[in-house]
Amino acid sequence: MATSGTASTFRPSISASSRSTHLRSSPFKAPSFNPLPPSRSRSFSVSCTIAKDPTFLMAEAENTKAAGSDPTTWKRPDSFGRFGKFGGKYVPETLMHALSELETAFYSLATDEDFQRELAGILKDYVGRESPLYFAERLTEHYRRENGEGPLIYLKREDLNHTGAHKINNAVAQALLAKRLAGQHGVATATVCARFGLQCIIYMGAQDMERQALNVFRMRLLGAEVRGVHSGTATLKDATSEAIRDWVTNVETTHYILGSVAGPHPYPMMVRDFHAVIGKETRRQAMEKWGGKPDVLVACVGGGSNAMGLFHEFVDDTEVRMIGVEAAGFGLDSGKHAATLTKGDVGVLHGAMSYLLQDDDGQIIEPHSISAGLDYPGVGPEHSFLKDMGRAEYYSVTDEEALEAFKRVSRLEGIIPALETSHALAHLEKLCPTLPDGARVVLNFSGRGDKDVQTAIKYLEV
């Protein structure tokens, strides 16, 4: 997911209990497994092949009967929390009430004018929205063909948000929601907990703590407790698992801020909707700038929050291409990559069914990306749905290609991108030569590269 390799919980200093989740991971792949209905979900954290139990068949029938094979008319998610066959709730029974309470609160606050007014005010005055839709003139010139024409490149500048990435949108909204009930990008979470006076615990893989030392200092400076996770691969997957264990143990007093469109329902829906401001602003700004919609949307995909924030507004506009870019690491054939949608299989991890990187026995394969935020073996269930329905396209970019884009965009535009964002920027090398003259490309510039400079120094000569 496009974060700094963290997972987070916080304990509100309020009398009412606030709750939520994500799950631990010790995956296996059974030949057949019948999950219990959501009201009786078992405690497990596995990658498995799921047989079609009655609940699954009811969910599938609900969407198929309503919409057939047109992805723009499916409910996303349906009443069972599924995007087609993906999503759902695969969590310990301990967390089922917390998830139900969270879903009820989310739907209630979606129509609460006071909540929406307060959130809009914080996004404007604290986060700094709306973020600009910037015409990248020199990058556009770079992709101009010999005849002097080519596509036009625009950058949705989420890097200009407070804390330097898109993650703050969701972190603010979930913190505000949790206070009403009474990571993910750890800096964003620590920031909003400081803003709202909440105790904050950040779980971070020990390996990611080393390559994100600047962010660790920022989180601690903001008053958060950063707990290193040394188990497993000591990266995002293991940090997520540890945060879920904390949440299960302290469910009555803890809210888990899940930073991506992953995990059990309602998180994929809720995080998407809190980030949907990105796409809504993009539509409005595009109309102001050229009087129409973008032709192509491009975003990096780890868990997939920044991409869904941009895509969601345009899913029904089938003439708009949506392109997600994953991390190919050392190459798709190397076994060292994080290209889940390109090379993965369907299974269950951290509370939801989606595509995962797993071996023939269902064991999770260790992912690799030079970007800490893309170094995850799963992906949000709605991305899996959009892939299978053919509504969105997904490609992959290697570490080397991302580093070249990191350097290229820094020099052409004077903007240092995050290594996550650099993957999307690198795909322009393959995409732009295929586009017609004048095609308008909007790329979600999801984060700034301050946090990645120490990593880049090891590989780049400048």
C-alpha positions in Angstrom: 0.0 0.0 0.0 1.2 3.4 -0.6 2.3 4.2 3.0 5.5 4.4 4.9 5.3 0.8 6.0 3.4 1.4 9.2 0.2 0.2 11.0 -1.3 2.1 13.8 -3.8 2.1 16.7 -4.7 4.8 19.1 -6.4 4.9 22.4 -8.9 7.8 22.6 -9.0 9.8 25.8 -12.8 9.8 25.8 -15.3 7.9 27.9 -17.1 6.1 25.1 -15.5 3.0 23.6 -14.2 3.2 20.0 -13.3 0.3 18.0 -12.0 -1.2 14.7 -9.7 -3.8 13.0 -7.3 -5.5 10.7 -5.9 -9.0 11.3 -2.8 -11.0 12.0 -1.2 -13.2 9.3 0.0 -16.8 9.4 -1.4 -17.9 6.1 -2.1 -21.3 4.6 -4.0 -22.4 1.5 -6.6 -25.2 2.0 -8.1 -27.0 -1.0 -11.5 -25.9 0.1 -12.7 -23.8 3.0 -16.2 -22.7 3.9 -16.1 -19.4 5.7 -18.8 -18.8 8.3 -21.4 -16.1 7.6 -20.2 -12.6 8.8 -22.1 -12.9 12.1 -20.0 -16.0 13.0 -16.6 -15.4 11.4 -13.8 -17.5 12.8 -10.6 -16.2 14.2 -8.0 -16.8 11.6 -5.5 -15.0 9.5 -4.9 -17.2 6.5 -4.5 -17.1 2.8 -6.9 -19.8 1.5 -9.0 -20.9 -1.4 -12.6 -20.1 -0.5 -15.5 -22.4 -1.5 -18.8 -20.8 -2.2 -20.8 -21.0 1.0 -24.4 -19.8 1.1 -23.4 -16.3 2.3 -21.0 -15.9 -0.6 -23.6 -17.2 -3.1 -26.2 -14.7 -1.8 -23.8 -11.8 -2.1 -22.8 -12.9 -5.6 -26.4 -13.4 -6.7 -27.4 -9.9 -5.3 -24.9 -8.2 -7.6 -25.3 -10.5 -10.6 -29.0 -10.2 -10.7 -28.8 -6.4 -10.4 -26.0 -5.7 -12.8 -24.8 -8.7 -14.9 -21.3 -8.1 -16.1 -21.2 -4.3 -16.2 -18.9 -3.2 -13.4 -20.3 0.4 -13.4 -23.7 -0.9 -12.2 -22.5 -3.3 -9.5 -22.9 -2.2 -5.9 -19.4 -1.4 -4.6 -19.6 -2.9 -2.0 -22.8 -4.9 -1.7 -24.7 -5.4 1.5 -22.3 -8.2 2.5 -19.3 -5.9 2.2 -18.1 -7.5 -1.1 -16.9 -6.2 -4.4 -18.0 -9.1 -6.6 -16.4 -12.1 -4.9 -13.7 -9.9 -3.1 -13.8 -8.2 0.3 -16.0 -9.4 3.1 -15.1 -9.9 6.8 -12.7 -12.7 7.8 -11.9 -11.7 11.4 -12.1 -13.0 14.9 -15.6 -12.9 16.5 -14.1 -10.5 19.0 -14.0 -7.8 16.3 -17.4 -8.4 14.6 -19.3 -6.0 16.9 -16.6 -3.4 16.6 -16.8 -3.6 12.8 -20.6 -3.4 12.8 -20.5 -0.4 15.1 -17.9 1.3 12.9 -20.1 0.7 9.8 -23.2 2.1 11.5 -21.3 5.1 12.6 -19.8 5.7 9.2 -23.2 5.6 7.4 -24.7 7.8 10.1 -21.9 10.5 9.8 -22.0 10.4 6.0 -25.3 12.3 6.3 -24.5 14.3 9.5 -24.1 17.9 8.4 -22.2 18.9 11.5 -19.7 16.2 11.0 -19.3 16.9 7.3 -18.9 20.6 8.0 -16.2 20.0 10.6 -14.3 17.5 8.4 -14.5 19.9 5.4 -13.1 22.7 7.6 -10.2 20.6 8.8 -9.4 19.4 5.3 -9.3 23.0 4.1 -7.6 24.8 7.0 -5.4 22.1 8.5 -4.6 19.7 5.6 -4.5 22.5 3.0 -7.1 21.2 0.5 -7.8 21.5 -2.3 -4.6 20.3 -3.8 -3.6 21.8 -7.2 -4.0 20.1 -10.5 -0.7 21.1 -12.0 0.2 21.1 -15.7 3.7 19.5 -15.8 5.0 21.5 -18.7 8.5 20.1 -18.9 7.4 16.5 -18.3 4.9 17.0 -21.1 7.7 18.3 -23.3 9.8 15.3 -22.5 7.1 13.0 -24.0 6.5 15.2 -27.0 7.0 13.4 -30.3 9.0 14.4 -33.3 6.0 16.0 -34.9 5.7 18.3 -31.9 2.6 16.7 -30.4 1.9 14.2 -27.7 -0.2 13.8 -24.5 -0.6 16.5 -21.8 0.6 15.5 -18.3 -1.1 16.9 -15.2 -0.1 16.1 -11.6 -2.7 16.0 -8.8 -0.4 17.4 -6.1 -1.3 15.4 -3.0 2.3 15.9 -2.0 1.4 19.4 -1.0 -1.0 18.2 1.7 0.1 18.7 5.4 2.5 15.8 6.2 3.3 15.4 2.5 1.0 12.8 1.2 -2.6 11.8 0.5 -2.8 9.7 3.7 -3.8 12.7 5.9 -7.3 12.8 4.2 -8.2 9.4 5.7 -6.3 9.8 9.0 -8.1 13.0 9.8 -11.5 11.6 9.0 -11.0 8.4 10.9 -9.7 10.2 14.0 -12.7 12.5 13.8 -15.0 9.5 13.4 -13.4 7.8 16.4 -13.9 10.9 18.6 -17.6 10.9 17.6 -17.8 7.2 18.6 -16.6 7.9 22.1 -0.9 2.8 10.0 -1.1 3.3 7.5 0.9 6.4 7.0 2.3 6.7 10.5 3.3 10.4 10.2 -0.3 11.3 9.2 -1.7 9.2 12.1 0.7 10.7 14.6 -0.2 14.1 13.3 -3.9 13.8 13.7 -3.6 12.2 17.1 -1.6 15.2 18.2 -4.2 17.5 16.7 -7.1 15.7 18.5 -5.3 14.8 21.7 -5.3 11.0 21.3 -2.8 8.5 22.5 -1.1 7.0 19.4 0.8 3.7 18.9 2.6 3.1 15.6 3.7 -0.4 14.6 6.5 -0.4 12.1 8.6 -3.2 10.7 12.2 -3.0 11.9 13.5 -3.0 8.4 11.2 -0.1 7.4 12.3 1.8 10.5 15.8 1.8 9.1 14.9 3.0 5.7 12.3 5.5 7.0 14.4 6.9 9.9 13.2 10.4 9.2 9.6 9.5 9.5 10.3 7.6 12.7 11.8 10.7 14.2 8.8 12.8 13.0 6.3 10.4 14.6 8.1 10.4 17.9 8.4 14.2 17.8 4.6 14.3 17.4 4.2 12.3 20.6 3.5 8.9 19.1 4.9 5.6 20.5 6.7 3.8 17.7 6.9 0.0 18.3 9.4 -1.9 16.1 8.2 -5.3 14.8 11.1 -7.8 14.3 9.1 -10.9 13.4 8.7 -12.3 9.9 10.0 -10.0 7.2 10.0 -7.0 9.6 8.0 -5.0 7.0 4.5 -3.7 6.5 2.7 -7.1 6.6 4.1 -7.9 10.0 3.5 -4.4 11.4 -0.1 -4.8 10.2 -0.4 -8.1 11.9 1.0 -6.8 15.2 -1.4 -3.8 15.1 -4.3 -6.2 14.7 -3.2 -8.3 17.6 -3.2 -5.1 19.7 -6.6 -4.2 18.4 -8.1 -7.6 19.2 -6.6 -7.4 22.8 -7.8 -3.8 23.4 -11.0 -3.7 21.3 -13.1 -1.8 23.8 -10.7 1.2 24.0 -8.8 1.2 20.7 -9.5 2.3 17.2 -7.3 0.9 14.4 -6.6 3.5 11.7 -6.2 1.4 8.6 -4.5 3.5 6.0 -5.4 1.7 2.8 -8.4 0.3 1.0 -7.7 -3.2 2.4 -8.8 -5.2 5.5 -12.3 -6.3 6.4 -15.5 -4.4 5.6 -16.2 -1.5 6.1 -12.5 -0.4 5.8 -12.1 -0.7 2.0 -15.3 1.3 1.5 -14.6 3.8 4.3 -11.0 4.6 3.4 -12.0 4.9 -0.3 -14.8 7.4 0.5 -12.5 9.5 2.7 -10.0 9.7 -0.1 -12.6 10.2 -2.8 -12.1 14.0 -2.4 -9.1 13.5 -4.7 -11.2 12.4 -7.6 -14.0 14.9 -6.9 -11.5 17.8 -6.9 -9.9 16.4 -10.1 -13.2 16.3 -12.0 -14.0 19.9 -10.9 -10.5 21.2 -11.7 -10.5 19.4 -15.1 -13.7 21.1 -16.0 -12.3 24.5 -15.1 -9.0 24.0 -16.9 -10.1 22.4 -20.2 -13.9 21.9 -19.9 -13.9 18.1 -19.9 -12.8 14.9 -18.1 -9.3 13.4 -18.1 -8.6 10.8 -20.7 -6.4 8.7 -18.5 -5.9 8.4 -14.8 -2.6 6.9 -13.4 -1.7 6.1 -9.8 0.6 3.7 -8.0 -0.9 0.7 -6.2 0.3 -1.1 -3.1 -2.8 -1.5 -1.0 -4.3 1.1 -3.3 -5.8 4.0 -1.3 -4.4 6.9 -3.4 -5.5 5.1 -6.6 -9.0 4.4 -5.4 -9.3 8.0 -4.1 -8.6 9.1 -7.7 -10.5 6.3 -9.6 -13.7 6.2 -7.6 -15.2 9.4 -9.0 -14.6 8.1 -12.6 -15.5 4.4 -12.4 -18.8 5.1 -14.2 -17.2 7.2 -16.9 -16.1 4.2 -19.0 -14.4 6.5 -21.5 -11.8 7.4 -18.9 -9.0 4.9 -18.7 -7.8 4.0 -15.1 -4.3 2.6 -14.8 -2.7 1.3 -11.6 1.0 0.7 -11.4 2.5 -1.9 -9.0 6.0 -2.6 -7.9 7.9 -5.1 -10.0 11.0 -4.9 -7.7 13.9 -6.8 -9.3 11.6 -8.0 -12.1 8.4 -10.1 -12.4 10.4 -13.3 -13.0 12.8 -12.7 -10.2 10.4 -13.7 -7.4 11.4 -10.4 -5.7 8.5 -8.0 -6.4 5.2 -6.8 -5.0 3.1 -7.0 -8.2 0.1 -8.6 -6.5 -2.5 -8.0 -9.2 -0.1 -9.0 -12.0 1.2 -12.3 -10.4 -1.0 -13.0 -7.4 -3.8 -15.5 -6.7 -7.1 -15.2 -4.8 -7.0 -15.8 -1.1 -7.7 -14.2 2.3 -5.3 -12.1 4.3 -5.8 -9.4 7.0 -9.5 -9.8 7.0 -10.6 -9.8 3.3 -10.5 -11.8 0.2 -8.4 -10.4 -2.6 -5.4 -11.2 -4.8 -2.3 -12.2 -2.8 1.3 -13.2 -3.5 1.3 -16.8 -2.3 2.9 -20.1 -3.2 1.2 -23.3 -4.3 0.6 -24.2 -0.6 -1.0 -20.8 0.1 2.0 -19.5 2.1 2.5 -15.8 1.7 5.5 -15.0 -0.5 7.7 -12.3 0.8 7.2 -9.2 -1.4 9.9 -6.8 -2.4 10.0 -3.1 -3.4 12.4 -0.3 -3.0 9.4 1.6 -1.8 8.4 0.8 1.8 4.8 1.8 1.0 4.4 -0.7 -1.9 6.2 -3.6 -0.1 3.0 -5.5 0.7 1.8 -9.0 -0.5 -1.9 -8.0 -0.9 -4.1 -5.4 -2.5 -7.4 -3.7 -1.7 -10.4 -5.9 -2.8 -12.0 -3.3 -5.0 -8.8 -3.2 -7.1 -9.1 -6.9 -7.5 -12.7 -6.5 -8.6 -11.9 -3.7 -11.1 -9.1 -5.9 -12.5 -11.3 -8.9 -13.0 -14.2 -6.9 -14.5 -11.8 -5.2 -16.9 -12.6 -1.7 -15.8 -9.1 -0.8 -14.6 -5.7 -1.8 -16.1 -2.7 -2.7 -13.9 1.0 -2.7 -14.9 4.2 -3.0 -13.0 7.5 -1.0 -12.8 10.9 -2.2 -11.5 13.0 -0.6 -8.7 15.4 0.6 -11.4 12.7 2.2 -13.5 11.2 3.9 -10.4 14.6 5.3 -9.4 15.1 6.7 -12.9 11.7 8.4 -12.7 12.5 9.7 -9.2 15.6 11.5 -10.7 13.9 12.5 -14.0 10.9 14.2 -12.5 13.1 15.9 -9.8 15.2 17.5 -12.6 12.4 18.3 -15.0 9.8 19.7 -12.6 11.7 20.6 -9.5 9.5 18.3 -7.5 11.0 15.3 -5.6 8.4 12.5 -5.7 8.0 9.7 -3.2 9.3 6.4 -4.4 5.7 5.1 -4.4 4.7 7.9 -6.8 7.8 7.3 -8.8 6.4 4.0 -9.9 3.4 5.7 -11.5 5.7 8.3 -13.1 7.9 5.6 -14.5 5.0 4.0 -16.3 4.6 7.2 -18.4 7.7 6.0 -20.4 5.6 3.1 -21.7 2.2 4.8 -21.7 2.8 8.1 -23.4 4.1 6.8 -26.8 0.8 4.9 -27.1 -1.5 7.9 -26.5 -3.1 10.1 -29.1 -2.0 13.8 -29.5 -3.6 16.0 -26.9 -4.7 13.2 -24.6 -4.9 14.5 -21.0 -3.3 12.3 -18.4 -3.9 13.0 -14.7 -1.3 11.3 -12.5 -1.9 11.2 -8.7 1.3 12.6 -7.2 0.6 10.8 -4.0 3.6 11.9 -1.9 6.8 13.9 -1.7 10.2 12.3 -1.6 11.8 13.7 1.5 11.4 10.4 3.3 13.0 8.5 0.5 16.2 10.5 -0.1 18.3 8.3 2.1 17.2 5.2 0.2 17.8 6.9 -3.2 21.3 8.0 -2.2 22.4 4.4 -2.0 21.5 3.8 -5.7 21.7 7.0 -7.6 24.6 9.1 -8.8 23.6 12.7 -9.1 
